[in-house]
Each structure stands twice: as structure tokens, then as C-alpha cells.
Amino acid sequence: MAGYSMSVLSLAAAKALEIARIRLNLTARLPGLRESRTPDGLLLTPHDLRTGDPTIAGDLYRGTFSLGGKRLDIGAHSPFNVRAPSPEWQDELEGFSWLRHLSSADNEISRLHARALVADWIESRGARAHRMCPLRTKARRLISWISHAPVFLDNAEPVFYQSAMRSFGQQIHSLTRSLAMTGDGESRLMAAISLCFAALCLSGQERLFGKAVKLLEKEIEWQILPDGGHVSRHPGVILSLLLDLLPLQRTFTARDMAAPESLHRAIDRMMPMIRFFRHGDGSFALFNGMGLTNPGEAAAVLALDDVRGQPIQNAQHSGYQRLEGGRTVLIQDTGMPPPLPQSGRAHAGCLSFELSSGLQRIFVNCGAPTALGENWRRAARATAAHSTAAIGDSSSARFLGGRMADFLGPLLVSGPHQVHVAREEFGSETVVEASHDGYVKTHGIIHVRRLSLSRAGGKLEGEDRLTRSTGAQPFSMRKKQQAAVRFHLHPGVSAEPSRDGKAINLTLANRERWQFAAVGGAARLEDSVFLAGPQGKAPSRQIVIQLEFDTEVMLKWSMQRIMAGHAEIARAGEPAAHDERLEKDMSS
């Protein structure tokens, strides 16, 4: 165990104790809660904001389960007794979120099929299986069953109905036991949400209600940050939680019960953060585990945003900055690593940024893959997979590996200890200067990045400075340092060097054109990969500037819009208006 920090060893000890308690079948459960009573029936069903697809219901009926990025044809076999193609597939299967597709079909075949699958799970899995699966999966299953109970309970035989009610009681009991043995994290908040749904929607759960609400308040208090972000710093977690918190808020109203004030406040803070992370095309910025955005889910959440205000620009608690000029959006990671237990999906992308113009994304991070395996997930977390500077072949953060990673997960165990951010708003531009010390321990280097976006949005200027830390250790004082500053391009962007070779011309899908130029290093085009597309990974390009230096180096670069796209011309109404706006953009 030598070489691991005390925080890692402490987490490992807690995990070992949790496994031991599960194997010994100890009866720990949510403090103060006695054995849960088997519900007599369903009082109401909350509205699931995740939309269903009747076409997928047909696939399920034919034995095709496309889950977690993997497709498996099982024919007439039980999905619960086949070998799962991936852990993600297994978790999604056991979470039953696919019940929404059967509900959306709204026909007798889908109802019979849903009933058969639920009965199959009850018979084949039993109490032992749902004790051993992850807490988040148990929580998702309970929410899915409650939200879509009519599809398998309506007109059901009394024997099946009672069997389903007993299973509801067993699942509640299993959740409360797991909560007593599971550390902090998103899964605990999901479990609190699911128990609140159970207390509100199932009969005979009066004992559960008070404890579930207290747990919900506790988890919201520390997991949802003052600016509305999540403690994990994963942008997608906010969307996922809101898809459950918003229906829960309305379920309290439907039961004529007062929802906790902390729930209302959390939703009010989180809604602007959904807009904060969105580019013009609706996709979320690719930071700290974010992959493909489900546009339907984001739209469903924003449809319930009563305020519909502008997104905040300075999310200092979450560690992000947003700069807007005209139709240009820049989002930057300026935060510290999340707490160790919540760092399993965090990336080494400090000071990386993404840039979009209208509906067109330009600079991106590679994004988190969903079904490409652990090697791709590990590569996507490296600094080189982000639009920022990397020193040598190393990342600005280190991840847990080997047997300890197999036990605890691939946690981010070492990264920047200090990130300084200064933001200034001028009449003609917005400037953000940030620095991090993620390379001080390994290379004695501090990275400072300055970004300046014009108000009109047609010009972005940047500076990247790599400088020796005054506290650098002698072993890191090498004569020469190698670094690379990368700007990953979205697959929809075509790039080619200018005729004089001093710049790189970028053409977006709508024919809008930008020009990238650098002073202090030669920019060249290299191959890259985009991991957050609808079809999985897609080939793309990246602008790379290699640097070599002794004690300090400064790279200055700029992005200039040189031609508006077709969509902008169409919206302008007449050429004169377009030309005037383009001239203003270029002059700014």
C-alpha cells in the first residue's frame, strides 16, 4: 500500500468495510428507519421528463436491447440471464429506464411485455441480486418503476400486483441498507430522490417520508454548489439530477405537501447552469466526463424554466468561466479537481476551453466516450485530449491505476492545488486570466492563460505563458522543457494552412470562415479524434504548437472571423445590414 496518499487509503478502508458488511448481510439501514412496509398500492405516478420512443419499444419486443452504447440481440431469452456486453449495459438494464419506451408505445403488446419483463426480474434476480448492484442503479430502478408503474400494473392479475408491491417494499429496504454503507456522492442524492418518490407515490410509507426528506435536504446542501453546479464538476450531472428533481418538486405539489425549501432553491440555482454549459447548438461543453448531449432531455428541462434568464458568466464555485460576444460563446475550465470520492470521471483539462459561433462548434475538447472501453476513457481524460497546454507527454493531473483503481475506480488523485482566476469586463472586450500549478510538482512549471473576447464576438485573442515556479524543486530544473499547446477542432470544421503558411484557415459547416494565427510558435495541423458524437468516435483535426524553452515561454495567438456563414446572411435580411455587422466584428 506504499505510495498512496492517506486520503486514498482511507477511502479504500471504507470501501473494504462496506463490502464486508454486505457479504455478512448486516442489517444496517437508514438511521431511524424501521423495516419498510409493503405498499398496498400506487397513489400517483410522477411524469418522466425523459422521452420515450415507441420504435425502441418494438426493438425490445423483438429482443434487441441497445443500452449503454452497446446493442445485444437476445431473442426469446431473458435479458437478466445473459452475459452483459459491458458494465454500462448491465447498469442500464437493471435501472429499467427503458420502461419509458414501452410506456410511450401505449398498446396492449407493450403493457404485456413490460409486465413479463418486470415479473422476469422479480423471479430471476430476487433480493440477493438487487442488494449487490450499485446504489445508483437501485435508485434508478425504483424511480423507473414508480414513474411507469401503469404500463405493467394496469389490469394486472392480483397475484402479479401483490408480487410487484412486495418488490417495491424490498427495493426500498435494500436502498436504505445500501445508504448506511455507501459514502458520499451523486448516488446518495439519487437514492434520496428515489426514496422521496416512494414515500409520496406508494401507500403506507409514512415512516419513510420524514427520513427521506431529511436525507434529500442533507445531500442537496453539500452536493449542489452555490452557483448551481455539482460537486463532481461534471456538467451532465446537473441535467441528470434536474430530470428527477423537477418531477419530484411537482409530485410534492400533486400530493398537496410542501416541498423542502432547499429543493426549490437548488432547482433555482441549477437551471441557469444548464444554460451556462450550452453552446449555440444546444450541446454541453465537454468538461470532466461530459459526453454526448441528449437534446431532448435538455429541452425538457428548459421547458420548465419559468425565469428563462441569461446564463451566469462567472461560475466561480463550480470552477468555470463563460464569455459571450455577439453569437460567439467561449466556456473555460478554471477549477480545482473535485473531492476525491467524486473524481472518478474528472479530467486533467484545467484551463482548457471550447469555442462556438452560433450553431457551429469550433474548438472542443475530445469528450468522454460512452462505450469505447477503458483505454479510450483513460486517453480522453489526459491533458492532451483538451484544448490547452501540456508539458511533455504528461498530464496536469494524475489518476489512480493498477489494482487500487480496480478497487476504488479511476479516481483523480493529484492535480492543481491552486487555480487563480481574474475576470475583467471592458467596453469592447471580456478578459479572463487564469493560472494553475498542476505541473509544478513534476516539472516546476506554472501555466498562465489569458483570453480576450470582443463584445461583437468576431475576435478572440489568447496568451499562454509557461513559467518557472519560484518554489520549483531542484530535480525539476531541467535545461530544456517541451510543451504543446493544442486546439482540438470539431469534426464539422475543415482546416487548411493559409497560402503564406503563417495562419490556418477554418471553414465551418455553414461556410463561416475564421483564421487562426500564432506568434511565438509555428502552428501545424495534426489528426485528432472526437469522442462525443452521435456515432461514437469520429476523426477530426487539431491545431498544435510545439514549444521548447528554458525558464519561460509566451505564445500569443488569435482567432478572427473573416467571413460570416450562410445562416447569418439569411438572418440579416439584406446584404447591407450583414456587411455592416461583419465590418464591426472584424474591426473589433
MIDREN-301030 format. One record per residue (C-alpha): residue in three letters; x, y, z. Coordinates in steps of 0.001 Angstrom, whole numbers. Each point is the difference from the previous one (the first is absolute). Layout:
N
res_east_north_up
ALA_X_Y_Z
...
! end
This chain:
588
res_east_north_up
MET_0_0_0
ALA_3058_2234_-40
GLY_-124_3027_-2265
TYR_-3676_767_515
SER_-1189_3112_1787
MET_-1853_-232_3287
SER_-3212_1129_-1694
VAL_210_-2898_-2480
LEU_773_-2511_2760
SER_-2870_1312_2115
LEU_-2400_-334_-2921
ALA_1230_-3539_-669
ALA_-532_-979_3624
ALA_-3557_1350_-61
LYS_-724_-1884_-3222
ALA_1384_-3243_1460
LEU_-2212_413_3064
GLU_-3028_612_-2212
ILE_653_-3199_-1982
ALA_499_-1991_3183
ARG_-3304_1213_1444
ILE_-1839_-906_-3188
ARG_1520_-3484_-85
LEU_-821_-549_3653
ASN_-3583_1082_-766
LEU_-22_2500_2864
THR_-3293_1753_539
ALA_1199_3585_-11
ARG_-2428_2443_-1595
LEU_-878_3664_-66
PRO_272_1136_3651
GLY_-3342_222_1754
LEU_-1894_-1986_-2663
ARG_-1625_-3273_944
GLU_-805_-2805_-2406
SER_-1844_1503_-2984
ARG_-3619_-990_-373
THR_-1164_-1683_-3197
PRO_-2115_2562_-1873
ASP_-3672_-710_-540
GLY_-68_1837_-3290
LEU_1041_2940_-2097
LEU_-1303_3452_938
LEU_1252_1898_-3062
THR_2679_-140_-2678
PRO_2443_2851_-642
HIS_613_1232_-3532
ASP_3258_-1276_-1492
LEU_1744_2822_-1879
ARG_2101_-2527_-1905
THR_-1906_-538_-3228
GLY_-871_-3472_-1208
ASP_240_-1354_-3540
PRO_-2614_-2525_-1234
THR_2506_-1233_-2589
ILE_2330_-1095_2766
ALA_-2955_-1750_1649
GLY_-276_-2080_-3166
ASP_3696_-855_175
LEU_-400_-1125_3620
TYR_-2925_-2215_-983
ARG_2199_-1634_-2647
GLY_2729_-599_2569
THR_2380_2796_-994
PHE_1360_1954_2959
SER_2115_3059_-935
LEU_1293_1220_3343
GLY_3118_1794_1214
GLY_1260_428_-3562
LYS_-158_-3761_-699
ARG_-2562_-2016_-1955
LEU_-872_-3566_930
ASP_-2489_-2277_-1779
ILE_-1260_-2548_2512
GLY_-2971_-1374_-1906
ALA_-2422_-1760_2337
HIS_2504_-248_2865
SER_-287_1957_3211
PRO_2161_3168_-61
PHE_694_-556_3690
ASN_1649_-3370_-605
VAL_2323_859_-2885
ARG_3608_1091_175
ALA_72_3791_-153
PRO_2261_1493_-2705
SER_1140_2746_2402
PRO_-577_1225_3558
GLU_-1811_3052_-1436
TRP_-2400_-2284_-1868
GLN_-671_-1995_3172
ASP_-604_3113_2111
GLU_-2428_1464_-2527
LEU_-1850_-3295_-282
GLU_-335_-328_3771
GLY_-1024_3657_290
PHE_-3144_-591_-2103
SER_83_3502_-1516
TRP_-956_-1718_-3274
LEU_-3513_-485_1420
ARG_-758_3480_-1337
HIS_177_-1337_-3555
LEU_-2587_-2673_780
SER_-2180_2649_1658
SER_224_2228_-3076
ALA_-1189_-2835_-2274
ASP_-3299_-10_1941
ASN_-1379_-3270_-1330
GLU_-924_-3374_1411
ILE_3125_-1703_-1332
SER_2314_2445_1752
ARG_-1946_-332_3253
LEU_181_-3800_-99
HIS_3676_135_-879
ALA_768_2435_2827
ARG_-1862_-2209_2453
ALA_1896_-3065_-1194
LEU_3375_1724_358
VAL_-781_1293_3493
ALA_-1209_-3458_1044
ASP_3122_-1509_-1519
TRP_2227_2315_2031
ILE_-1900_-731_3216
GLU_296_-3734_-541
SER_3547_-185_-1325
ARG_1758_2668_2009
GLY_-1564_-76_3442
ALA_1122_1802_3102
ARG_3625_-1157_-235
ALA_600_1530_-3437
HIS_-1365_3457_672
ARG_2027_167_3245
MET_3215_-393_-1960
CYS_-553_2428_-2885
PRO_1184_3647_228
LEU_-2014_2418_2097
ARG_-681_2278_-2987
THR_-1465_-2969_-1907
LYS_-2314_-880_2875
ALA_-1127_3618_197
ARG_-608_222_-3746
ARG_-2011_-3234_22
LEU_-2269_1179_2804
ILE_-620_3337_-1750
SER_-658_-1763_-3323
TRP_-2420_-2477_1515
ILE_-1952_2732_1788
SER_-63_2305_-3035
HIS_-1152_-2714_-2393
ALA_-1966_-2287_2319
PRO_-3184_291_-2092
VAL_1626_-1717_-2973
PHE_476_-3209_2004
LEU_-2612_352_2785
ASP_-3159_1095_-1828
ASN_-2420_-2946_-330
ALA_2602_-2328_1502
GLU_-1036_-3224_1728
PRO_-203_317_3822
VAL_2855_-2464_457
PHE_2374_2066_-2159
TYR_-1192_3251_1577
GLN_816_-1247_3487
SER_3340_-1337_-1201
ALA_858_3437_-1408
MET_-1006_1692_3263
ARG_2204_-2376_1994
SER_2864_807_-2344
PHE_-558_3719_554
GLY_336_-584_3741
GLN_3128_-2124_-462
GLN_1601_2640_-2211
ILE_-671_2731_2561
HIS_1508_-2203_2707
SER_3036_-761_-2192
LEU_544_3698_-732
THR_-98_997_3658
ARG_2504_-2720_875
SER_2347_1037_-2807
LEU_-185_3637_1084
ALA_1315_-932_3418
MET_3041_-1596_-1636
THR_708_2371_-2887
GLY_2102_3150_120
ASP_-861_3411_-1301
GLY_-724_688_-3644
GLU_-2516_442_-2776
SER_-1350_-3509_648
ARG_-1125_1020_3493
LEU_-1916_2971_-1381
MET_-1637_-2253_-2571
ALA_-929_-2427_2768
ALA_-1495_2830_2070
ILE_-2082_1088_-3016
SER_-1233_-3541_-598
LEU_-990_-472_3663
CYS_-1916_3296_-89
PHE_-1859_-1221_-3081
ALA_-787_-3255_1806
ALA_-1265_1825_3090
LEU_-2222_2279_-2099
CYS_-1280_-2467_-2592
LEU_-387_-3305_1845
SER_-2518_-592_2751
GLY_1018_-811_3559
GLN_3407_1733_-87
GLU_-622_2585_2726
ARG_3018_-1163_2022
LEU_2211_454_-3040
PHE_-1123_3522_-875
GLY_1712_2056_2704
LYS_3300_-1874_-222
ALA_52_185_-3791
VAL_-621_3750_8
LYS_2759_589_2557
LEU_2414_-2048_-2078
LEU_-985_1964_-3124
GLU_645_3301_1771
LYS_3368_-1187_1309
GLU_1241_-1232_-3373
ILE_-1213_3090_-1861
GLU_1707_2230_2540
TRP_3494_-1271_-666
GLN_-244_-1344_-3566
ILE_-1596_2995_-1744
LEU_2423_2916_36
PRO_-1025_3636_569
ASP_154_750_-3738
GLY_-2100_-3071_-879
GLY_2778_-2309_-1101
HIS_604_-3478_1381
VAL_2870_-884_2319
SER_1329_-2488_-2590
ARG_421_2869_-2534
HIS_-1620_-2237_-2642
PRO_-2348_2204_-2091
GLY_-2294_-2903_-876
VAL_-706_-860_3635
ILE_-1988_3234_360
LEU_-2238_-944_-2913
SER_-424_-3577_1235
LEU_-983_1145_3495
LEU_-2436_2621_-1262
LEU_-1784_-2654_-2048
ASP_-923_-1568_3347
LEU_-148_3045_2290
LEU_-2526_1879_-2133
PRO_-2546_-2864_-35
LEU_619_-492_3727
GLN_-792_3657_642
ARG_-3281_-386_-1877
THR_-805_-3244_1793
PHE_87_1823_3333
THR_-2519_2455_-1470
ALA_-2192_-2814_-1332
ARG_-132_-1504_3505
ASP_-798_3458_1428
MET_3158_-140_2086
ALA_2610_2730_445
ALA_3265_-869_-1700
PRO_3176_787_1945
GLU_1173_3556_-554
SER_3455_-1355_-789
LEU_-1486_-1860_-2972
HIS_-1502_3196_-1444
ARG_3238_1926_539
ALA_2127_-2716_-1568
ILE_-2150_-126_-3132
ASP_80_3792_-265
ARG_3809_-95_86
MET_401_-2965_-2323
MET_-2221_1202_-2848
PRO_2321_2873_-1035
MET_2933_-2423_3
ILE_-1725_-2045_-2704
ARG_177_3097_-2198
PHE_3533_747_1200
PHE_1446_-3208_-1451
ARG_-1926_82_-3301
HIS_1458_1053_-3321
GLY_-2180_1534_-2703
ASP_-900_-3423_-1411
GLY_-1284_-1139_3406
SER_2946_-2303_738
PHE_1697_133_3400
ALA_3666_945_220
LEU_2211_-3079_314
PHE_1589_280_3429
ASN_651_-2527_2779
GLY_-1835_-3028_-1353
MET_-2581_1654_-2247
GLY_-747_-1902_-3190
LEU_-2834_125_-2504
THR_-2839_2327_981
ASN_-3540_-1349_-267
PRO_-1784_3001_-1578
GLY_-3437_-1269_995
GLU_916_-145_3677
ALA_1474_3503_29
ALA_-3067_1348_-1803
ALA_-2339_-1735_2470
VAL_1772_1628_2950
LEU_188_3463_-1537
ALA_-3694_-134_-910
LEU_-666_111_3761
ASP_2260_3001_571
ASP_-2437_2712_1068
VAL_2660_2722_151
ARG_1681_-687_-3365
GLY_2769_2410_917
GLN_3459_382_-1425
PRO_2622_-2457_1276
ILE_2421_1184_2628
GLN_3473_818_-1313
ASN_2230_-585_3018
ALA_-609_-3399_1621
GLN_2778_359_2537
HIS_-1238_-2693_2384
SER_-217_-2597_-2775
GLY_3265_1222_-1533
TYR_-1115_1155_-3443
GLN_-128_3222_-2000
ARG_-2298_916_-2881
LEU_780_2797_-2456
GLU_-2543_1215_-2551
GLY_368_2465_-2840
GLY_-2717_280_-2622
ARG_-785_-3588_-966
THR_3413_-1278_1144
VAL_225_-2063_3192
LEU_3149_-1046_1863
ILE_-136_-2300_3048
GLN_3137_-674_2052
ASP_950_-2378_2802
THR_1605_2063_2773
GLY_-595_-2317_2945
MET_1736_-2261_2457
PRO_-480_-3782_-134
PRO_-3179_-1207_1738
PRO_173_-1783_3369
LEU_1682_-3391_-275
PRO_-3141_-2201_295
GLN_-1721_2009_-2775
SER_3003_81_-2369
GLY_-540_-3275_-1840
ARG_-1019_1786_-3222
ALA_2026_3216_398
HIS_2485_987_-2720
ALA_3439_1625_12
GLY_-1278_2948_-2031
CYS_662_3035_2189
LEU_17_3248_-2066
SER_-1356_-1790_-3081
PHE_-2800_1760_-1863
GLU_-2610_-520_-2700
LEU_-1098_2520_-2614
SER_-3143_177_-2139
SER_-1551_2470_-2405
GLY_-3773_-140_-226
LEU_-957_-3594_-719
GLN_3557_-944_-991
ARG_2521_-1412_2440
ILE_3639_827_-752
PHE_2452_-907_2783
VAL_-979_-2931_2211
ASN_1433_-2479_2434
CYS_-43_-3612_-1178
GLY_-2796_-899_2434
ALA_-759_-3132_1986
PRO_-827_-3165_-1981
THR_-2952_-2111_1092
ALA_734_-3480_-1336
LEU_3582_-99_-1288
GLY_1623_-1719_2944
GLU_2345_992_2788
ASN_2976_827_-2251
TRP_-1975_2700_-1820
ARG_-1436_1342_3245
ARG_3501_286_1414
ALA_1310_1748_-3123
ALA_-2936_2437_9
ARG_858_1112_3548
ALA_3583_964_-870
THR_969_3647_-422
ALA_954_-670_-3629
ALA_-3684_-715_-767
HIS_-906_3572_971
SER_431_3396_-1602
THR_2754_1198_2295
ALA_3750_-289_599
ALA_1689_-3257_1004
ILE_3618_-358_1068
GLY_1814_-2923_-1534
ASP_-2141_-3126_-139
SER_-1444_538_3471
SER_-3330_1283_1279
SER_-693_2745_2501
ALA_-1730_-2576_2233
ARG_682_-3611_898
PHE_-2460_-2869_171
LEU_-159_-3066_2187
GLY_1150_-3124_-1829
GLY_708_-3675_525
ARG_-1777_-2123_2573
MET_-1002_2990_2089
ALA_-1843_1445_-3016
ASP_-1725_-3356_-496
PHE_-1145_227_3610
LEU_-892_3690_370
GLY_-418_1084_-3604
PRO_2270_2252_-2094
LEU_-4_2922_2427
LEU_1871_3235_-650
VAL_2507_-49_2838
SER_2322_2922_-743
GLY_-527_3202_-1937
PRO_176_3774_322
HIS_72_1204_3597
GLN_-436_3657_-920
VAL_-1991_1525_-2835
HIS_-109_3798_-143
VAL_-2630_1768_-2127
ALA_-445_3684_-803
ARG_-2853_1248_-2188
GLU_-434_3507_-1352
GLU_-2783_1493_-2089
PHE_975_2855_-2267
GLY_-2092_1968_-2455
SER_1357_-1873_-3010
GLU_1057_-3365_1414
THR_-182_-2528_2809
VAL_3321_-1218_1399
VAL_650_-3057_2169
GLU_3489_-798_1271
ALA_499_-3247_1877
SER_2923_-2111_1176
HIS_509_-3453_1498
ASP_2868_-1819_1718
GLY_-758_-3526_-1209
TYR_3491_-311_-1498
VAL_1964_1479_2888
LYS_672_-3272_1794
THR_1081_-1896_-3131
HIS_1565_2745_-2118
GLY_234_3133_2154
ILE_-2257_1852_-2470
ILE_-3071_2219_405
HIS_-2382_434_-2935
VAL_-1601_3435_-417
ARG_-2679_539_-2678
ARG_-1567_3318_-969
LEU_-3103_91_-2207
SER_-1587_3144_-1447
LEU_-3263_-149_-1968
SER_-1344_3060_-1807
ARG_-3514_1192_797
ALA_-1050_-566_-3611
GLY_1410_-3534_143
GLY_2097_173_-3161
LYS_3409_-68_1669
LEU_1581_-2148_2687
GLU_3529_660_1214
GLY_1945_-2332_2258
GLU_3281_-251_1825
ASP_1520_-3144_1484
ARG_2966_509_2296
LEU_2000_-2842_1497
THR_2281_1216_2758
ARG_2201_-1429_2732
SER_-1556_-159_3417
THR_2002_1762_2698
GLY_-503_-3084_2161
ALA_1175_-2511_-2608
GLN_2093_-2864_1356
PRO_3583_-416_-1288
PHE_-794_-3336_-1640
SER_-2510_1735_-2279
MET_2379_2762_-1160
ARG_812_-1515_-3370
LYS_1859_1879_-2700
LYS_-2683_-416_-2628
GLN_-3735_-501_318
GLN_-2289_-1280_-2757
ALA_-3616_1075_-159
ALA_-2893_-90_-2444
VAL_-2976_2341_-175
ARG_-2963_-1722_-1649
PHE_-3240_1255_-1500
HIS_-2229_-2970_-854
LEU_-2425_673_-2856
HIS_-3569_-1242_-214
PRO_-452_-2559_-2817
GLY_-2248_2498_-1799
VAL_2922_2396_-474
SER_2303_-283_-3024
ALA_3491_1450_355
GLU_2889_821_-2315
PRO_3113_2169_211
SER_-184_3447_-1569
ARG_1886_613_-3229
ASP_2866_1732_1760
GLY_144_-2729_2659
LYS_-284_2519_2830
ALA_-3579_-833_1018
ILE_-2588_-2759_-110
ASN_-3338_589_-1686
LEU_-3048_-1640_1557
THR_-3271_-512_-1861
LEU_-3082_-951_2000
ALA_-2913_-2092_-1233
ASN_-2052_3120_-823
ARG_2951_1361_-2075
GLU_930_2503_2687
ARG_3759_569_-68
TRP_2480_734_2772
GLN_3769_419_-34
PHE_2345_-1206_2730
ALA_3457_1571_339
ALA_2754_-343_2597
VAL_3094_1959_1022
GLY_2717_-1822_1929
GLY_-450_-3424_-1551
ALA_-841_-1696_-3307
ALA_-3564_-1282_-280
ARG_-535_-3249_-1857
LEU_-2919_-2333_-596
GLU_-72_-3524_1397
ASP_-2559_-2771_222
SER_-2290_-175_3017
VAL_-3136_-1870_1043
PHE_-3382_1168_1263
LEU_-1505_-2399_2534
ALA_-3365_1632_742
GLY_-1815_-323_-3317
PRO_-3267_-1831_-710
GLN_1895_-2836_-1705
GLY_2704_-324_2651
LYS_3493_1059_-977
ALA_541_2036_-3146
PRO_3220_1165_-1679
SER_820_3668_404
ARG_2949_2370_-125
GLN_1919_2065_2515
ILE_2249_3033_-133
VAL_3228_-760_1864
ILE_2783_2424_939
GLN_3181_-1602_1350
LEU_2089_2050_2410
GLU_3489_-439_1406
PHE_1283_2228_2800
ASP_2370_344_2913
THR_-1699_2035_2718
GLU_-2959_1673_-1713
VAL_-1817_216_-3313
MET_-2960_2052_-1189
LEU_-2261_-897_-2909
LYS_-2400_2561_-1411
TRP_-2786_-1102_-2325
SER_-3216_1350_-1467
MET_-3222_-1098_-1651
GLN_-1612_2413_-2484
ARG_-3317_-418_-1800
ILE_651_899_-3639
MET_-3285_-1020_-1613
ALA_-3476_-494_1404
GLY_-1869_-3210_-743
HIS_-3111_-596_-2081
ALA_-2287_-18_3024
GLU_1197_3420_1113
ILE_-574_1481_-3455
ALA_-3501_-1467_-122
ARG_-859_1426_3402
ALA_1394_3425_-842
GLY_-2858_617_-2433
GLU_2006_2134_-2420
PRO_3675_67_-1040
ALA_613_3521_1301
ALA_-926_-990_3546
HIS_2205_-3074_-230
ASP_2993_1923_-1341
GLU_-299_2636_2713
ARG_-72_-2605_2768
LEU_2883_-1991_-1499
GLU_2107_3155_-299
LYS_-697_756_3672
ASP_1003_-3544_960
MET_3276_173_-1896
SER_918_3441_1265
SER_-593_-1056_3605
! end
